[in-house]
């Protein structure tokens, strides 16, 4: 594995240089690793040891993991190897033996759950959350807890409780948030895929910034795991991964489906992503009232639109949704205010600002805002099967760009990052980010695919078609290489 690993002290000295920590080969899929384990071509213990070794090498710079359970993970891997050796005929989970992590907003028995906040620094959980139970049921070996923004609120992963999470493609920039630790762990090679959640873009934004695939499932695809804190059903759970099939199979896991991966049933998401999507009516836009897309990002959306037209789909550029920040903000403020804390003084300024204003909205009032915005989004979506937009219209901000600002100023500074993602959490539609290119300073960007409510299978199928037509794993191998100087 070729890699560049300067010390943290060297980051500022690099100046105009781009310093990255990434694989220089095409990453293997999590499903492929699980298949190798079932065939006994790969042991769980050896794979876990390899991932833990990469965590030991890279995490001090990337800060993707906030807790690492080295001995616990090795013991779990050894147990799984013994199960495999016994060959007692029991059905093995789809991701049997594959390393993963848990985003640090979900409880994991015998560990701290800090949710990126000093207010939760000593919150010890004696049990697994429903999400963690689902991930375990998928057969994963859990290596640790992954970094998130405070209460998973911000689309960057910089908290007061640990060092900022950095983008492996360029360590001076954010990997996004709130699932920043998940994306950074996968992009840097610490994990083949990682658990993630999305309340306003928290899967798709880090996927876009780290050249990964990320699907936010529709509201109907699984239970609301975060109720009552998320009383509006904005959040959903899945993963960030290198490929579509891994995310499709993870959606089956989170939806509670268990089956032999060698023969996925027709109604599984894994089987659905392997079928042609048919001829679709596709609209696209690169405009938003909240942000202007950079030329490379706008060009990427149009390039994907042209490719889909060449495949035989009906593709048209259409008017953008005229939604304002004020249509969404009451829901996000009310959600932030729902989190119980022991002291407001322990929170970061943007969290305090959101909570202060969130308490001025009743639950019923916030729900009315959500219902009206949902109506507006679905009316705009119209008769199209799919919409294409930028995932994020601008490049990943530099680490620390918002520090020193007031709570309101800090939050407003990151609003452009969620301009194209948050609305689909309100409408409950499936939306995915596909890798679409790498721009200046070695920073990736993505294109978003949005389907009708409940059309997760169609979004996955179209994503897989595009993955085959524009193989981004090879692009990753070519671009995420040793340090490169800018001219």
N, C-alpha and C positions, 0 to 999 in steps of 0.2 A: 504494500500500500504506500504510494508516494503521497507525501503531505508536507505542508509548511506549517511550522508551529513556533512562531516567535513568542517570547514572554509578553505578559501584559504590558510591561514597561516599554516594550518596543513599539506598541501600537501607535502612539502619538508620534514617535520618531519616524515612522514609516512615511508620514506626510502624504504625498500624492499616490503612494503605492496602494495596491489592493492586496490585502492579505487574506487568504481563505484557508479553511480546513475542510476538505471534502475528499471523497473518493475520486480516484482517477480511473475507475473502471465502472462498467455498467452494473448497478446494484442488483443483487438477486432478490426475487420477490419473496415475501413472507410465506405465501402458499408453496412456492418452490422449496423453501427450507423445510416446511412441515412435511412435504412429500418426501424429501430426502431422509428425514428422521424416520418416517413410517417405513421407508424401504431399508432402513438401517445403514444407509450410506453416510449418515451424519448423526452423531450423538447429541442429545440435549445438553449434556455437560460440557462438551467441547464448544458448542455454539454459544452457550451462555458465557463460558470463559473468554471466548473471543470478543464478545460484546462488552463484557466487563473490562477487558484490557483496553478497548477503545475508549470507554468511559474514563478510565484512569489516565489515558494519554491526553484526551481532548477536553474533558469537562471543566478543568480549571480555567480554560480560556472561553469556552462557549457558554458555560453555566446553564446547561439544559436540565440537568438533574439537580434537585435541591436536597434529596436524600438518596443514598445508594445502599441497597441491602445485599451486600456482597455474599456473605455466608448464607443468608436465607435463600437467595436465588440459586446458589450452587447446590444447596440441599434439595431444593425443589427440583432442579434439573436431574439430580441423581435419582430421586424418587421416580421421575417420569421415565428415565432410562430403565429402571427396574421393571416398571409396568410394561414397557415395550418388550423387554427380554422374556418376561413371563408368557406373553402372547396368550392371555387367557380368553381371547375372543371378544373382549369388551370393545364397544365402539369408541374410537379415539376422536376427541374434538378436532375441529377443522384446523386449528393453529397449534396442534399438539407440539409442545417443546420450543415454540418460537419466543424469543425475548421481547418484552414490551415494558411499558411503564404506565403509571397512573397519573394523570394530570392532578396537580395538588389542590383541587377543589373537591375531590371525592375521598371519602373515608376509606381507609385501609387498615384492617385490624392490626393493632400493635404498632402503629406508626403515628407520627404527628401529621395533622392536616392544617397547614398554615394559610391556605388560600391567598398566598402572596402578601400577607398582612401582618404587621406587628401586633395587631389586636388578637390574632390567633396563634401567636408564637408558641404557646404551650398547650395547644389543643390536641390532646391525645385521644385517639379513637380505639375503643376495644372491639369494634366490629367493622365489617365491610359495608359500604354503601351498596345500594341496588346496582349501580353502575359497575362497581368493582366486582361484585358477584358475577355479573354478566361477562366481564372481561376474563375472569378466572375460568368460567364455563367454556370459553373459547379455547382453553388449553395452554394459554400463554404462561411463560415464566416471567414473573414480575421483578424487574431489576431495581425499581425505586420509584420515587415521586418526581414529576416533571414540573418545571417552572411555569407559573401563570402570572398574569397581572393581578393586582389587588382585587379580590372578589370577582376575577375574570371580567372586569369592567372595561379596561383600556385595550386598544388594539396594538399595544407595545408591551413588552415584558420587562419592565424596570420597576422594581419595588424597593422598599426601605428595609426589607428583611434579608435580602441576599443580593449579590452582585448582579448587574444587568445581564440578561440573556442576550447573546450576540448571534448575528447571522453568520453561519459558516462560510457563505460565499464572500462576505466582506465583513470582517470582525468589527469594523467601526460603525456598522449599521444594525438596526433592529431586525430580528426575524419575524416581527409582527406579534400579534397577541389576539386573544388571550392565551391561545395554545402555542405560545412561542417556544417553550421548552420542548414540546412534542416535535415541532417542525425542525428545530435546531438539532435535536437528537438524531432524527432520521437523515437530515441533509449531511450531517458530519460523519455518519456511519456508525454511531453508537447503537442504533436500533434499526431493524429492517422496516418497521412501521411503528406507529405510536397512537395510543388512545388520545382522543381530542374531543372537545365539545365546542358548540357554536351558538351564541345568543344574539350576535349582531354581525357576524363575519369571522368568528374566532377560529374556525377551521380554515376557511377559504383565504383569509388575509395572510396567515403564515404560510399556507401552501403556495400562494402566489409569490411571496417574497423569497421562498427557499426552493423554488423549482420542483414542487411536489404536487401530487394530486390530492384534492380534498373535497369530499362530498358532504354537504349539510343535508341530512335527510329531511323529508317532509314531516309535518306535524303528525300525520296519521301513521307514520312508519313504526313508531314505538311509543311507549308511555312517556309522560312528562316526568322525567327522573328528578327534576329539581323543584317540583312543587313542594311547599307553598311559596318558597322564595321567588320562584318564577311562576307567578299566578296567571301569567298571560300566555304561557306555552311558547315563548320565543326560542327556548333552547332545545337543542337536539345533540345527540352523541354519535360519534363515529371515529374516524381516524385520519391521520395524514400518512401517505404512503408514496412509494415510487410509481405504482401502477394501479389501474382501475380495478382489476380483479381482486386485489387485496382489500380495497375499500368496500367492494361489493360483498365479499365474504364477511368482512367486519360488520357490515350492516345486518347481515343474517344473524350474526352472533348477538348484536345489541337488540335485535327484534325477538330474540329467544328461539331462533330456529336451529335445530341440531340435525345433521345429516352426514352421510359419507361424502367427503369432498370429491371423491373419484366419480361419484354418480349424483351430482346435485339435482334435486327435484326441479321440475319445470317452473314451479312458482317461487324458487329461490332467487335472490338478487344476483348470486354468482352465475346461475344459468341465464338469467335475463341479460346480463351484460355481454354475454357471448353470442347473442342473437342479433341479426341486422335490425336497425331501428325502423326500417321502412322509409317511405318518402314523406318528408315532413315539411310543414310550413314554418319557416324560421324568420323572425324579425331580429334586427340588431340595432344598437345605438352606441355611440361613444360619448354622448353628452349627458350632463347632469347639472342641475341648478346649483349644486354644492361644490363642484370641482371641475376643472378643465383637464382632460386627459392629456398626458404628454404625447408627443408625436409617435414614439415607438409603441406605446400602449395602444393608441388609436389605430395605428397601422396593423398591429397584431390582430385586433378584432376584425378589421376588414379582410385581412389575409385568411383568417379562419372562415369568415363568411364566404369568400370566393371559393375556398376549398370545398365547402359544403354545397355550394351551387354546382360545382363541377361534379359532385357525387350524385346530382340529380334532385336535390332538395330545392324547394321554392324559397328563395332568400331575398328579403327586402330590408332596406334601411328605413326605420320608422322613427316617429317622434319620441322623445324621451318622456319619462314620467315627471310631471311637475309636482313633486312632493318637496316639502320644506322640512328643515330640521325640527321645527316646532311640531310637526305631525308625529314625530317619533320620540322626541325627548321626554315627554311626560311618562311614557312607559319605562324608559331606561332609568329615569330618576326614581320612579316608584319602586322598581326592582332593586336598585341600590339601597334604598331606604328600608327594604324588607329584611336585610341581613342584620341579625342581632350582634352588637359589639359591646364590649365593656367600657370603652372610652373613645369618644370621637377624636380626641387629641392624638391617638395612635395611628390615625388614618392619613393617607396622602391627600394633598389639597384637592385634586379633582374628585376623589371619592367623597370627601366631606362636602364639597359644593353640590354634587349630585344628590346626596342624601338630604341635605338641608332643604333643597327645593322639592325633592320627592315627597317629603312629608306634608307638603302643601296640597298634594293631590290625593283624593280618596281613591280607594280601589275601583269604585264604580266609575269615577271620572276618568281614570287612566284607561280603563277598559273601553270606554266610549271613544277615546282617542285611537286606541288600537283597532276597534271595529271600523271606524271611518277610514283609517289608513289602509286596512285590509281591503275594504270595498274599492278604494281608489286604485290600489295596485292591481287587483284582479280585473277591474274594468279596463285599465290601461293594457294589461296583458292580452286581452281580446281573444280573437280566434286562433292565434298562433299556437303551435305545439311547443315551440321553444323560443326563448330570447337569448341572444348573445350580448354581453356587455363586457367592459373591462372588469376584472376582479377588483383591482385597486388601480386608480387612475394615475397615481404618482409613484415615485421611487420610495423605497424604505427610508424613513428618516434616520439621521445619525443618532447614535446612542447619546442620551442626555439632552436632546434638543429642546425638550419641554421643561427641563429643570429650571427653577427660579421664577417660573410663571405662577400667577395666581391659579386657584382651582378652576375658575371659569376659563381663563386664558389657556391653561394646559389642555382642558377638554376640547375647547374650540380648535386648538391647533391640530388635533388628531381627527377631527370630524371628516376631512376629505378621505381618510383611509377607509371609512365605512360607507361612503356615499352610495356605492353600488351593491352593497351586501345586506345592510340592516333591514331594508324594506322587505326582503323575502323571508326574514325571520318573522315579521309581523304577519305576512300573508300565509305563512306556513308552507311555502312551496319548496320543492327540492332544488338545490343549486350547487353546482360544482365548479371548482377552479382547476383548469388544466394548465400545465406549463406552456408558455407561448414564446419565450425568448429570454435573452440575457442582455441587459443594456449597459450603459456606462457604469464604470466602477465595479463591473462584474456582478451587477445586481439583477436578479431575475424578475420577471413579471408574468402574470397569467391572464387568461380569458375565462369569463364566467359563462356557464351554461345553466339556464333556468328552465324548469319544466312546470307543467300545470300541477296543482295540488294533487299529491298522491302518485305522480308519475315518476317516481324514483327509478323504476326499471328502465324507462325510456332515457332518462338523463344518463344512467350508467351505460346503456347500450350505445348512445351517441358518443359518450366520452371514450368508450373502447374503440369505436370506429376511428375517432380522431387520433387516439394513441397509436393505432396501427399506421395511419397515414402520415403522422408527424412524430416519429418515435423519440420522445423526449429523454429517455434514459441514455441514449447515445449522445444527445446534445449535452446532457449533464456530464458524461464522461469526458467530453471534449473541452467543455468550458470551465468546469470546476477543478482547476489544475493548480500547480504551484503559483506562488506570488507573482503577479504581473504588474508592471509599472505602467501608469498612464502617461501619455505624451504631454 
